[in-house]
Every structure is written in structure tokens, then in C-alpha cells.
């Protein structure tokens, strides 16, 4: 299991377009991928509704986890998306 902690920098947080890009990238990976807001309950990072339900705003810290071969690479891509201004 690999993990990244990322501070969300987008003005809109992880909503709308950033969330869609995040979910699409996670869905392309043949791995289990989750995202949590801070120390909260993790949700399926491949579900747009689950990601939007976290209500992630600018400045929030998210924890992204992935399990399987290539987890670090997937997490690196997702961290870039989540931290993009």
C-alpha cells in the first residue's frame, strides 16, 4: 500500500473539472485507489460522486492511497492533479 498526503491548491478545491480529471486518472489504473479528506473515512477515488462528497476545498489536505503494482506512479499523477492551482 502506497500513500501520498497532498494539499489541494485549486481555487475550486477538488470539485468540477479537477475532480473529473482526478477520477478519470484513478479509473485508468488497474489498482484499488482511495482518497480521504484529512484523517476522514476514505472513499473510492474512481467514483465522481464519492470524491465530490468529500467537499474538498482549497487548503484541505487529502490522503491518497493505492495498492498494487504501479501504485507509486499512479499516486504521483494523482498528487499532481490534486495539488494543481
PDB file of N, CA, C and O in Angstrom:
ATOM      1  N   UNK A   1       0.850  -1.177   0.000  1.00  0.00           N
ATOM      2  CA  UNK A   1       0.000   0.000   0.000  1.00  0.00           C
ATOM      3  C   UNK A   1       0.893   1.236   0.000  1.00  0.00           C
ATOM      4  O   UNK A   1       1.754   1.392   0.866  1.00  0.00           O
ATOM      5  N   UNK A   2       0.679   2.108  -0.976  1.00  0.00           N
ATOM      6  CA  UNK A   2       1.418   3.365  -1.066  1.00  0.00           C
ATOM      7  C   UNK A   2       0.476   4.514  -0.726  1.00  0.00           C
ATOM      8  O   UNK A   2      -0.740   4.396  -0.873  1.00  0.00           O
ATOM      9  N   UNK A   3       1.047   5.622  -0.270  1.00  0.00           N
ATOM     10  CA  UNK A   3       0.228   6.730   0.214  1.00  0.00           C
ATOM     11  C   UNK A   3       0.890   8.070  -0.092  1.00  0.00           C
ATOM     12  O   UNK A   3       2.115   8.190  -0.064  1.00  0.00           O
ATOM     13  N   UNK A   4       0.064   9.074  -0.384  1.00  0.00           N
ATOM     14  CA  UNK A   4       0.540  10.454  -0.542  1.00  0.00           C
ATOM     15  C   UNK A   4      -0.388  11.378   0.222  1.00  0.00           C
ATOM     16  O   UNK A   4      -1.605  11.199   0.198  1.00  0.00           O
ATOM     17  N   UNK A   5       0.186  12.375   0.905  1.00  0.00           N
ATOM     18  CA  UNK A   5      -0.594  13.456   1.503  1.00  0.00           C
ATOM     19  C   UNK A   5      -0.373  14.682   0.642  1.00  0.00           C
ATOM     20  O   UNK A   5       0.763  15.048   0.343  1.00  0.00           O
ATOM     21  N   UNK A   6      -1.470  15.318   0.244  1.00  0.00           N
ATOM     22  CA  UNK A   6      -1.384  16.432  -0.693  1.00  0.00           C
ATOM     23  C   UNK A   6      -2.268  17.574  -0.206  1.00  0.00           C
ATOM     24  O   UNK A   6      -3.385  17.349   0.261  1.00  0.00           O
ATOM     25  N   UNK A   7      -1.765  18.794  -0.317  1.00  0.00           N
ATOM     26  CA  UNK A   7      -2.577  19.973  -0.040  1.00  0.00           C
ATOM     27  C   UNK A   7      -3.216  20.424  -1.347  1.00  0.00           C
ATOM     28  O   UNK A   7      -2.521  20.636  -2.341  1.00  0.00           O
ATOM     29  N   UNK A   8      -4.524  20.569  -1.347  1.00  0.00           N
ATOM     30  CA  UNK A   8      -5.267  20.974  -2.543  1.00  0.00           C
ATOM     31  C   UNK A   8      -5.086  22.473  -2.739  1.00  0.00           C
ATOM     32  O   UNK A   8      -5.312  23.257  -1.818  1.00  0.00           O
ATOM     33  N   UNK A   9      -4.679  22.869  -3.942  1.00  0.00           N
ATOM     34  CA  UNK A   9      -4.365  24.268  -4.227  1.00  0.00           C
ATOM     35  C   UNK A   9      -5.352  24.945  -5.178  1.00  0.00           C
ATOM     36  O   UNK A   9      -5.346  26.171  -5.283  1.00  0.00           O
ATOM     37  N   UNK A  10      -6.188  24.191  -5.866  1.00  0.00           N
ATOM     38  CA  UNK A  10      -7.124  24.791  -6.819  1.00  0.00           C
ATOM     39  C   UNK A  10      -8.128  25.672  -6.091  1.00  0.00           C
ATOM     40  O   UNK A  10      -8.605  25.310  -5.016  1.00  0.00           O
ATOM     41  N   UNK A  11      -8.451  26.819  -6.663  1.00  0.00           N
ATOM     42  CA  UNK A  11      -9.413  27.745  -6.065  1.00  0.00           C
ATOM     43  C   UNK A  11     -10.747  27.069  -5.786  1.00  0.00           C
ATOM     44  O   UNK A  11     -11.396  27.368  -4.784  1.00  0.00           O
ATOM     45  N   UNK A  12     -11.165  26.156  -6.666  1.00  0.00           N
ATOM     46  CA  UNK A  12     -12.451  25.474  -6.502  1.00  0.00           C
ATOM     47  C   UNK A  12     -12.320  24.194  -5.692  1.00  0.00           C
ATOM     48  O   UNK A  12     -13.292  23.456  -5.538  1.00  0.00           O
ATOM     49  N   UNK A  13     -11.128  23.925  -5.174  1.00  0.00           N
ATOM     50  CA  UNK A  13     -10.917  22.686  -4.444  1.00  0.00           C
ATOM     51  C   UNK A  13     -10.916  21.505  -5.390  1.00  0.00           C
ATOM     52  O   UNK A  13     -10.509  21.627  -6.546  1.00  0.00           O
ATOM     53  N   UNK A  14     -11.366  20.375  -4.911  1.00  0.00           N
ATOM     54  CA  UNK A  14     -11.424  19.174  -5.753  1.00  0.00           C
ATOM     55  C   UNK A  14     -12.871  18.983  -6.186  1.00  0.00           C
ATOM     56  O   UNK A  14     -13.537  18.023  -5.798  1.00  0.00           O
ATOM     57  N   UNK A  15     -13.334  19.915  -6.993  1.00  0.00           N
ATOM     58  CA  UNK A  15     -14.703  19.920  -7.491  1.00  0.00           C
ATOM     59  C   UNK A  15     -14.677  20.086  -8.999  1.00  0.00           C
ATOM     60  O   UNK A  15     -13.661  20.487  -9.565  1.00  0.00           O
ATOM     61  N   UNK A  16     -15.787  19.782  -9.648  1.00  0.00           N
ATOM     62  CA  UNK A  16     -15.979  20.001 -11.080  1.00  0.00           C
ATOM     63  C   UNK A  16     -14.839  19.406 -11.903  1.00  0.00           C
ATOM     64  O   UNK A  16     -14.572  18.207 -11.825  1.00  0.00           O
ATOM     65  N   UNK A  17     -14.176  20.238 -12.685  1.00  0.00           N
ATOM     66  CA  UNK A  17     -13.154  19.745 -13.612  1.00  0.00           C
ATOM     67  C   UNK A  17     -11.986  19.057 -12.910  1.00  0.00           C
ATOM     68  O   UNK A  17     -11.586  17.977 -13.345  1.00  0.00           O
ATOM     69  N   UNK A  18     -11.415  19.632 -11.839  1.00  0.00           N
ATOM     70  CA  UNK A  18     -10.312  18.915 -11.179  1.00  0.00           C
ATOM     71  C   UNK A  18     -10.733  17.536 -10.664  1.00  0.00           C
ATOM     72  O   UNK A  18      -9.968  16.576 -10.757  1.00  0.00           O
ATOM     73  N   UNK A  19     -11.943  17.443 -10.124  1.00  0.00           N
ATOM     74  CA  UNK A  19     -12.430  16.149  -9.623  1.00  0.00           C
ATOM     75  C   UNK A  19     -12.610  15.161 -10.766  1.00  0.00           C
ATOM     76  O   UNK A  19     -12.270  13.986 -10.631  1.00  0.00           O
ATOM     77  N   UNK A  20     -13.141  15.631 -11.887  1.00  0.00           N
ATOM     78  CA  UNK A  20     -13.347  14.743 -13.040  1.00  0.00           C
ATOM     79  C   UNK A  20     -12.016  14.217 -13.565  1.00  0.00           C
ATOM     80  O   UNK A  20     -11.896  13.037 -13.894  1.00  0.00           O
ATOM     81  N   UNK A  21     -11.021  15.091 -13.642  1.00  0.00           N
ATOM     82  CA  UNK A  21      -9.695  14.669 -14.101  1.00  0.00           C
ATOM     83  C   UNK A  21      -9.073  13.683 -13.116  1.00  0.00           C
ATOM     84  O   UNK A  21      -8.468  12.691 -13.522  1.00  0.00           O
ATOM     85  N   UNK A  22      -9.223  13.956 -11.834  1.00  0.00           N
ATOM     86  CA  UNK A  22      -8.702  13.085 -10.792  1.00  0.00           C
ATOM     87  C   UNK A  22      -9.329  11.692 -10.893  1.00  0.00           C
ATOM     88  O   UNK A  22      -8.624  10.683 -10.894  1.00  0.00           O
ATOM     89  N   UNK A  23     -10.656  11.650 -10.978  1.00  0.00           N
ATOM     90  CA  UNK A  23     -11.382  10.372 -11.039  1.00  0.00           C
ATOM     91  C   UNK A  23     -11.029   9.612 -12.314  1.00  0.00           C
ATOM     92  O   UNK A  23     -10.840   8.396 -12.270  1.00  0.00           O
ATOM     93  N   UNK A  24     -10.937  10.299 -13.438  1.00  0.00           N
ATOM     94  CA  UNK A  24     -10.598   9.638 -14.701  1.00  0.00           C
ATOM     95  C   UNK A  24      -9.206   9.013 -14.617  1.00  0.00           C
ATOM     96  O   UNK A  24      -9.003   7.886 -15.069  1.00  0.00           O
ATOM     97  N   UNK A  25      -8.265   9.728 -14.051  1.00  0.00           N
ATOM     98  CA  UNK A  25      -6.897   9.202 -13.903  1.00  0.00           C
ATOM     99  C   UNK A  25      -6.883   7.993 -12.978  1.00  0.00           C
ATOM    100  O   UNK A  25      -6.225   6.994 -13.269  1.00  0.00           O
ATOM    101  N   UNK A  26      -7.604   8.078 -11.869  1.00  0.00           N
ATOM    102  CA  UNK A  26      -7.679   6.941 -10.945  1.00  0.00           C
ATOM    103  C   UNK A  26      -8.333   5.734 -11.615  1.00  0.00           C
ATOM    104  O   UNK A  26      -7.895   4.599 -11.423  1.00  0.00           O
ATOM    105  N   UNK A  27      -9.382   5.982 -12.402  1.00  0.00           N
ATOM    106  CA  UNK A  27     -10.123   4.896 -13.047  1.00  0.00           C
ATOM    107  C   UNK A  27      -9.293   4.170 -14.102  1.00  0.00           C
ATOM    108  O   UNK A  27      -9.539   2.998 -14.389  1.00  0.00           O
ATOM    109  N   UNK A  28      -8.327   4.853 -14.669  1.00  0.00           N
ATOM    110  CA  UNK A  28      -7.468   4.234 -15.684  1.00  0.00           C
ATOM    111  C   UNK A  28      -6.482   3.238 -15.070  1.00  0.00           C
ATOM    112  O   UNK A  28      -5.910   2.409 -15.778  1.00  0.00           O
ATOM    113  N   UNK A  29      -6.289   3.320 -13.776  1.00  0.00           N
ATOM    114  CA  UNK A  29      -5.322   2.448 -13.096  1.00  0.00           C
ATOM    115  C   UNK A  29      -5.991   1.139 -12.678  1.00  0.00           C
ATOM    116  O   UNK A  29      -7.084   1.155 -12.114  1.00  0.00           O
ATOM    117  N   UNK A  30      -5.340   0.010 -12.952  1.00  0.00           N
ATOM    118  CA  UNK A  30      -5.898  -1.282 -12.535  1.00  0.00           C
ATOM    119  C   UNK A  30      -5.570  -1.586 -11.066  1.00  0.00           C
ATOM    120  O   UNK A  30      -5.114  -2.680 -10.732  1.00  0.00           O
ATOM    121  N   UNK A  31      -5.812  -0.600 -10.205  1.00  0.00           N
ATOM    122  CA  UNK A  31      -5.479  -0.705  -8.782  1.00  0.00           C
ATOM    123  C   UNK A  31      -6.659  -0.242  -7.953  1.00  0.00           C
ATOM    124  O   UNK A  31      -7.564   0.423  -8.457  1.00  0.00           O
ATOM    125  N   UNK A  32      -6.646  -0.598  -6.675  1.00  0.00           N
ATOM    126  CA  UNK A  32      -7.588  -0.015  -5.725  1.00  0.00           C
ATOM    127  C   UNK A  32      -7.007   1.331  -5.305  1.00  0.00           C
ATOM    128  O   UNK A  32      -5.878   1.408  -4.821  1.00  0.00           O
ATOM    129  N   UNK A  33      -7.796   2.397  -5.495  1.00  0.00           N
ATOM    130  CA  UNK A  33      -7.341   3.744  -5.163  1.00  0.00           C
ATOM    131  C   UNK A  33      -8.404   4.407  -4.295  1.00  0.00           C
ATOM    132  O   UNK A  33      -9.590   4.391  -4.623  1.00  0.00           O
ATOM    133  N   UNK A  34      -7.958   4.994  -3.173  1.00  0.00           N
ATOM    134  CA  UNK A  34      -8.889   5.703  -2.294  1.00  0.00           C
ATOM    135  C   UNK A  34      -8.361   7.107  -2.032  1.00  0.00           C
ATOM    136  O   UNK A  34      -7.179   7.397  -2.216  1.00  0.00           O
ATOM    137  N   UNK A  35      -9.282   7.972  -1.593  1.00  0.00           N
ATOM    138  CA  UNK A  35      -8.923   9.324  -1.197  1.00  0.00           C
ATOM    139  C   UNK A  35      -9.720   9.659   0.063  1.00  0.00           C
ATOM    140  O   UNK A  35     -10.886   9.289   0.194  1.00  0.00           O
ATOM    141  N   UNK A  36      -9.072  10.360   0.977  1.00  0.00           N
ATOM    142  CA  UNK A  36      -9.729  10.792   2.208  1.00  0.00           C
ATOM    143  C   UNK A  36      -9.385  12.257   2.443  1.00  0.00           C
ATOM    144  O   UNK A  36      -8.311  12.725   2.064  1.00  0.00           O
ATOM    145  N   UNK A  37     -10.296  12.959   3.062  1.00  0.00           N
ATOM    146  CA  UNK A  37     -10.037  14.345   3.458  1.00  0.00           C
ATOM    147  C   UNK A  37      -9.455  14.302   4.868  1.00  0.00           C
ATOM    148  O   UNK A  37     -10.131  13.913   5.820  1.00  0.00           O
ATOM    149  N   UNK A  38      -8.184  14.708   4.986  1.00  0.00           N
ATOM    150  CA  UNK A  38      -7.511  14.644   6.281  1.00  0.00           C
ATOM    151  C   UNK A  38      -7.504  13.227   6.814  1.00  0.00           C
ATOM    152  O   UNK A  38      -7.125  12.291   6.111  1.00  0.00           O
ATOM    153  N   UNK A  39      -7.924  13.073   8.059  1.00  0.00           N
ATOM    154  CA  UNK A  39      -7.961  11.755   8.698  1.00  0.00           C
ATOM    155  C   UNK A  39      -9.335  11.113   8.570  1.00  0.00           C
ATOM    156  O   UNK A  39      -9.648  10.156   9.279  1.00  0.00           O
ATOM    157  N   UNK A  40     -10.155  11.641   7.663  1.00  0.00           N
ATOM    158  CA  UNK A  40     -11.511  11.123   7.494  1.00  0.00           C
ATOM    159  C   UNK A  40     -11.557   9.765   6.826  1.00  0.00           C
ATOM    160  O   UNK A  40     -10.533   9.177   6.478  1.00  0.00           O
ATOM    161  N   UNK A  41     -12.771   9.289   6.660  1.00  0.00           N
ATOM    162  CA  UNK A  41     -13.025   7.983   6.047  1.00  0.00           C
ATOM    163  C   UNK A  41     -12.655   8.019   4.562  1.00  0.00           C
ATOM    164  O   UNK A  41     -13.105   8.913   3.845  1.00  0.00           O
ATOM    165  N   UNK A  42     -11.849   7.070   4.085  1.00  0.00           N
ATOM    166  CA  UNK A  42     -11.502   7.035   2.660  1.00  0.00           C
ATOM    167  C   UNK A  42     -12.688   6.602   1.802  1.00  0.00           C
ATOM    168  O   UNK A  42     -13.541   5.821   2.221  1.00  0.00           O
ATOM    169  N   UNK A  43     -12.706   7.146   0.572  1.00  0.00           N
ATOM    170  CA  UNK A  43     -13.730   6.776  -0.401  1.00  0.00           C
ATOM    171  C   UNK A  43     -13.045   6.303  -1.679  1.00  0.00           C
ATOM    172  O   UNK A  43     -11.849   6.518  -1.876  1.00  0.00           O
ATOM    173  N   UNK A  44     -13.812   5.664  -2.532  1.00  0.00           N
ATOM    174  CA  UNK A  44     -13.322   5.164  -3.806  1.00  0.00           C
ATOM    175  C   UNK A  44     -12.950   6.349  -4.706  1.00  0.00           C
ATOM    176  O   UNK A  44     -13.811   7.151  -5.067  1.00  0.00           O
ATOM    177  N   UNK A  45     -11.674   6.453  -5.062  1.00  0.00           N
ATOM    178  CA  UNK A  45     -11.200   7.558  -5.894  1.00  0.00           C
ATOM    179  C   UNK A  45     -11.642   7.432  -7.343  1.00  0.00           C
ATOM    180  O   UNK A  45     -11.412   8.346  -8.136  1.00  0.00           O
ATOM    181  N   UNK A  46     -12.270   6.322  -7.705  1.00  0.00           N
ATOM    182  CA  UNK A  46     -12.738   6.117  -9.070  1.00  0.00           C
ATOM    183  C   UNK A  46     -14.205   6.500  -9.227  1.00  0.00           C
ATOM    184  O   UNK A  46     -14.780   6.332 -10.302  1.00  0.00           O
ATOM    185  N   UNK A  47     -14.808   7.012  -8.167  1.00  0.00           N
ATOM    186  CA  UNK A  47     -16.223   7.401  -8.180  1.00  0.00           C
ATOM    187  C   UNK A  47     -16.347   8.914  -8.039  1.00  0.00           C
ATOM    188  O   UNK A  47     -15.965   9.473  -7.011  1.00  0.00           O
ATOM    189  N   UNK A  48     -16.875   9.578  -9.059  1.00  0.00           N
ATOM    190  CA  UNK A  48     -17.021  11.025  -9.010  1.00  0.00           C
ATOM    191  C   UNK A  48     -17.920  11.448  -7.855  1.00  0.00           C
ATOM    192  O   UNK A  48     -17.640  12.442  -7.184  1.00  0.00           O
ATOM    193  N   UNK A  49     -18.985  10.714  -7.618  1.00  0.00           N
ATOM    194  CA  UNK A  49     -19.886  11.076  -6.521  1.00  0.00           C
ATOM    195  C   UNK A  49     -19.200  10.942  -5.166  1.00  0.00           C
ATOM    196  O   UNK A  49     -19.402  11.771  -4.279  1.00  0.00           O
ATOM    197  N   UNK A  50     -18.397   9.907  -5.010  1.00  0.00           N
ATOM    198  CA  UNK A  50     -17.677   9.709  -3.750  1.00  0.00           C
ATOM    199  C   UNK A  50     -16.661  10.825  -3.523  1.00  0.00           C
ATOM    200  O   UNK A  50     -16.548  11.351  -2.417  1.00  0.00           O
ATOM    201  N   UNK A  51     -15.925  11.182  -4.569  1.00  0.00           N
ATOM    202  CA  UNK A  51     -14.913  12.240  -4.448  1.00  0.00           C
ATOM    203  C   UNK A  51     -15.585  13.579  -4.150  1.00  0.00           C
ATOM    204  O   UNK A  51     -15.126  14.319  -3.280  1.00  0.00           O
ATOM    205  N   UNK A  52     -16.659  13.894  -4.856  1.00  0.00           N
ATOM    206  CA  UNK A  52     -17.366  15.162  -4.617  1.00  0.00           C
ATOM    207  C   UNK A  52     -17.966  15.210  -3.217  1.00  0.00           C
ATOM    208  O   UNK A  52     -18.074  16.284  -2.624  1.00  0.00           O
ATOM    209  N   UNK A  53     -18.359  14.050  -2.685  1.00  0.00           N
ATOM    210  CA  UNK A  53     -18.976  14.013  -1.354  1.00  0.00           C
ATOM    211  C   UNK A  53     -17.998  14.425  -0.250  1.00  0.00           C
ATOM    212  O   UNK A  53     -18.424  14.778   0.849  1.00  0.00           O
ATOM    213  N   UNK A  54     -16.703  14.384  -0.532  1.00  0.00           N
ATOM    214  CA  UNK A  54     -15.704  14.786   0.460  1.00  0.00           C
ATOM    215  C   UNK A  54     -15.694  16.300   0.685  1.00  0.00           C
ATOM    216  O   UNK A  54     -15.220  16.777   1.716  1.00  0.00           O
ATOM    217  N   UNK A  55     -16.222  17.055  -0.291  1.00  0.00           N
ATOM    218  CA  UNK A  55     -16.273  18.519  -0.188  1.00  0.00           C
ATOM    219  C   UNK A  55     -14.888  19.099   0.106  1.00  0.00           C
ATOM    220  O   UNK A  55     -14.705  19.871   1.047  1.00  0.00           O
ATOM    221  N   UNK A  56     -13.919  18.704  -0.728  1.00  0.00           N
ATOM    222  CA  UNK A  56     -12.542  19.153  -0.559  1.00  0.00           C
ATOM    223  C   UNK A  56     -12.399  20.571  -1.104  1.00  0.00           C
ATOM    224  O   UNK A  56     -12.758  20.849  -2.249  1.00  0.00           O
ATOM    225  N   UNK A  57     -11.870  21.460  -0.268  1.00  0.00           N
ATOM    226  CA  UNK A  57     -11.696  22.866  -0.628  1.00  0.00           C
ATOM    227  C   UNK A  57     -10.219  23.237  -0.654  1.00  0.00           C
ATOM    228  O   UNK A  57      -9.365  22.503  -0.157  1.00  0.00           O
ATOM    229  N   UNK A  58      -9.943  24.395  -1.248  1.00  0.00           N
ATOM    230  CA  UNK A  58      -8.560  24.877  -1.303  1.00  0.00           C
ATOM    231  C   UNK A  58      -7.971  24.906   0.111  1.00  0.00           C
ATOM    232  O   UNK A  58      -8.589  25.404   1.052  1.00  0.00           O
ATOM    233  N   UNK A  59      -6.759  24.357   0.232  1.00  0.00           N
ATOM    234  CA  UNK A  59      -6.070  24.323   1.511  1.00  0.00           C
ATOM    235  C   UNK A  59      -6.278  23.044   2.299  1.00  0.00           C
ATOM    236  O   UNK A  59      -5.537  22.775   3.244  1.00  0.00           O
ATOM    237  N   UNK A  60      -7.285  22.244   1.922  1.00  0.00           N
ATOM    238  CA  UNK A  60      -7.507  20.965   2.601  1.00  0.00           C
ATOM    239  C   UNK A  60      -6.388  19.984   2.249  1.00  0.00           C
ATOM    240  O   UNK A  60      -5.818  20.027   1.159  1.00  0.00           O
ATOM    241  N   UNK A  61      -6.096  19.111   3.189  1.00  0.00           N
ATOM    242  CA  UNK A  61      -5.128  18.039   2.949  1.00  0.00           C
ATOM    243  C   UNK A  61      -5.905  16.767   2.654  1.00  0.00           C
ATOM    244  O   UNK A  61      -6.825  16.400   3.385  1.00  0.00           O
ATOM    245  N   UNK A  62      -5.517  16.093   1.562  1.00  0.00           N
ATOM    246  CA  UNK A  62      -6.125  14.812   1.224  1.00  0.00           C
ATOM    247  C   UNK A  62      -5.060  13.728   1.319  1.00  0.00           C
ATOM    248  O   UNK A  62      -3.873  13.981   1.114  1.00  0.00           O
ATOM    249  N   UNK A  63      -5.508  12.520   1.632  1.00  0.00           N
ATOM    250  CA  UNK A  63      -4.633  11.354   1.687  1.00  0.00           C
ATOM    251  C   UNK A  63      -5.096  10.403   0.592  1.00  0.00           C
ATOM    252  O   UNK A  63      -6.233   9.930   0.595  1.00  0.00           O
ATOM    253  N   UNK A  64      -4.202  10.136  -0.334  1.00  0.00           N
ATOM    254  CA  UNK A  64      -4.500   9.264  -1.472  1.00  0.00           C
ATOM    255  C   UNK A  64      -3.712   7.977  -1.279  1.00  0.00           C
ATOM    256  O   UNK A  64      -2.509   8.008  -1.020  1.00  0.00           O
ATOM    257  N   UNK A  65      -4.395   6.850  -1.408  1.00  0.00           N
ATOM    258  CA  UNK A  65      -3.733   5.551  -1.242  1.00  0.00           C
ATOM    259  C   UNK A  65      -4.034   4.668  -2.451  1.00  0.00           C
ATOM    260  O   UNK A  65      -5.113   4.739  -3.040  1.00  0.00           O
ATOM    261  N   UNK A  66      -3.066   3.844  -2.801  1.00  0.00           N
ATOM    262  CA  UNK A  66      -3.236   2.878  -3.888  1.00  0.00           C
ATOM    263  C   UNK A  66      -2.514   1.600  -3.510  1.00  0.00           C
ATOM    264  O   UNK A  66      -1.497   1.619  -2.817  1.00  0.00           O
ATOM    265  N   UNK A  67      -3.061   0.495  -3.978  1.00  0.00           N
ATOM    266  CA  UNK A  67      -2.497  -0.803  -3.656  1.00  0.00           C
ATOM    267  C   UNK A  67      -2.332  -1.609  -4.931  1.00  0.00           C
ATOM    268  O   UNK A  67      -3.293  -1.823  -5.670  1.00  0.00           O
ATOM    269  N   UNK A  68      -1.105  -2.055  -5.188  1.00  0.00           N
ATOM    270  CA  UNK A  68      -0.841  -2.893  -6.346  1.00  0.00           C
ATOM    271  C   UNK A  68       0.380  -2.417  -7.111  1.00  0.00           C
ATOM    272  O   UNK A  68       0.993  -1.406  -6.767  1.00  0.00           O
ATOM    273  N   UNK A  69       0.725  -3.162  -8.156  1.00  0.00           N
ATOM    274  CA  UNK A  69       1.868  -2.807  -8.997  1.00  0.00           C
ATOM    275  C   UNK A  69       1.627  -1.467  -9.664  1.00  0.00           C
ATOM    276  O   UNK A  69       0.566  -1.240 -10.245  1.00  0.00           O
ATOM    277  N   UNK A  70       2.600  -0.584  -9.584  1.00  0.00           N
ATOM    278  CA  UNK A  70       2.493   0.733 -10.192  1.00  0.00           C
ATOM    279  C   UNK A  70       1.811   1.760  -9.310  1.00  0.00           C
ATOM    280  O   UNK A  70       1.481   2.850  -9.776  1.00  0.00           O
ATOM    281  N   UNK A  71       1.593   1.431  -8.038  1.00  0.00           N
ATOM    282  CA  UNK A  71       0.884   2.343  -7.132  1.00  0.00           C
ATOM    283  C   UNK A  71       1.602   3.682  -7.002  1.00  0.00           C
ATOM    284  O   UNK A  71       0.949   4.725  -7.006  1.00  0.00           O
ATOM    285  N   UNK A  72       2.917   3.678  -6.887  1.00  0.00           N
ATOM    286  CA  UNK A  72       3.653   4.936  -6.727  1.00  0.00           C
ATOM    287  C   UNK A  72       3.478   5.847  -7.935  1.00  0.00           C
ATOM    288  O   UNK A  72       3.311   7.057  -7.783  1.00  0.00           O
ATOM    289  N   UNK A  73       3.515   5.278  -9.121  1.00  0.00           N
ATOM    290  CA  UNK A  73       3.347   6.072 -10.347  1.00  0.00           C
ATOM    291  C   UNK A  73       1.951   6.700 -10.401  1.00  0.00           C
ATOM    292  O   UNK A  73       1.805   7.880 -10.721  1.00  0.00           O
ATOM    293  N   UNK A  74       0.946   5.914 -10.090  1.00  0.00           N
ATOM    294  CA  UNK A  74      -0.438   6.425 -10.098  1.00  0.00           C
ATOM    295  C   UNK A  74      -0.601   7.519  -9.053  1.00  0.00           C
ATOM    296  O   UNK A  74      -1.216   8.551  -9.323  1.00  0.00           O
ATOM    297  N   UNK A  75      -0.060   7.303  -7.873  1.00  0.00           N
ATOM    298  CA  UNK A  75      -0.165   8.306  -6.813  1.00  0.00           C
ATOM    299  C   UNK A  75       0.564   9.586  -7.180  1.00  0.00           C
ATOM    300  O   UNK A  75       0.103  10.676  -6.842  1.00  0.00           O
ATOM    301  N   UNK A  76       1.683   9.475  -7.858  1.00  0.00           N
ATOM    302  CA  UNK A  76       2.404  10.673  -8.303  1.00  0.00           C
ATOM    303  C   UNK A  76       1.531  11.494  -9.254  1.00  0.00           C
ATOM    304  O   UNK A  76       1.456  12.717  -9.130  1.00  0.00           O
ATOM    305  N   UNK A  77       0.875  10.823 -10.200  1.00  0.00           N
ATOM    306  CA  UNK A  77      -0.013  11.538 -11.151  1.00  0.00           C
ATOM    307  C   UNK A  77      -1.186  12.153 -10.434  1.00  0.00           C
ATOM    308  O   UNK A  77      -1.546  13.297 -10.712  1.00  0.00           O
ATOM    309  N   UNK A  78      -1.795  11.423  -9.515  1.00  0.00           N
ATOM    310  CA  UNK A  78      -2.952  11.947  -8.786  1.00  0.00           C
ATOM    311  C   UNK A  78      -2.564  13.107  -7.876  1.00  0.00           C
ATOM    312  O   UNK A  78      -3.340  14.049  -7.714  1.00  0.00           O
ATOM    313  N   UNK A  79      -1.379  13.053  -7.283  1.00  0.00           N
ATOM    314  CA  UNK A  79      -0.909  14.135  -6.420  1.00  0.00           C
ATOM    315  C   UNK A  79      -0.731  15.421  -7.222  1.00  0.00           C
ATOM    316  O   UNK A  79      -1.049  16.504  -6.730  1.00  0.00           O
ATOM    317  N   UNK A  80      -0.229  15.315  -8.438  1.00  0.00           N
ATOM    318  CA  UNK A  80      -0.071  16.493  -9.296  1.00  0.00           C
ATOM    319  C   UNK A  80      -1.433  17.116  -9.591  1.00  0.00           C
ATOM    320  O   UNK A  80      -1.584  18.336  -9.543  1.00  0.00           O
ATOM    321  N   UNK A  81      -2.414  16.286  -9.892  1.00  0.00           N
ATOM    322  CA  UNK A  81      -3.768  16.790 -10.181  1.00  0.00           C
ATOM    323  C   UNK A  81      -4.356  17.465  -8.945  1.00  0.00           C
ATOM    324  O   UNK A  81      -4.899  18.567  -9.031  1.00  0.00           O
ATOM    325  N   UNK A  82      -4.247  16.806  -7.811  1.00  0.00           N
ATOM    326  CA  UNK A  82      -4.847  17.335  -6.580  1.00  0.00           C
ATOM    327  C   UNK A  82      -4.182  18.617  -6.114  1.00  0.00           C
ATOM    328  O   UNK A  82      -4.839  19.455  -5.497  1.00  0.00           O
ATOM    329  N   UNK A  83      -2.891  18.793  -6.394  1.00  0.00           N
ATOM    330  CA  UNK A  83      -2.177  19.958  -5.899  1.00  0.00           C
ATOM    331  C   UNK A  83      -2.059  21.080  -6.925  1.00  0.00           C
ATOM    332  O   UNK A  83      -1.473  22.123  -6.635  1.00  0.00           O
ATOM    333  N   UNK A  84      -2.605  20.880  -8.108  1.00  0.00           N
ATOM    334  CA  UNK A  84      -2.511  21.912  -9.150  1.00  0.00           C
ATOM    335  C   UNK A  84      -3.349  23.144  -8.784  1.00  0.00           C
ATOM    336  O   UNK A  84      -4.488  23.014  -8.336  1.00  0.00           O
ATOM    337  N   UNK A  85      -2.782  24.330  -8.976  1.00  0.00           N
ATOM    338  CA  UNK A  85      -3.542  25.547  -8.660  1.00  0.00           C
ATOM    339  C   UNK A  85      -4.663  25.815  -9.658  1.00  0.00           C
ATOM    340  O   UNK A  85      -5.387  26.801  -9.524  1.00  0.00           O
TER     341      UNK A  85
END
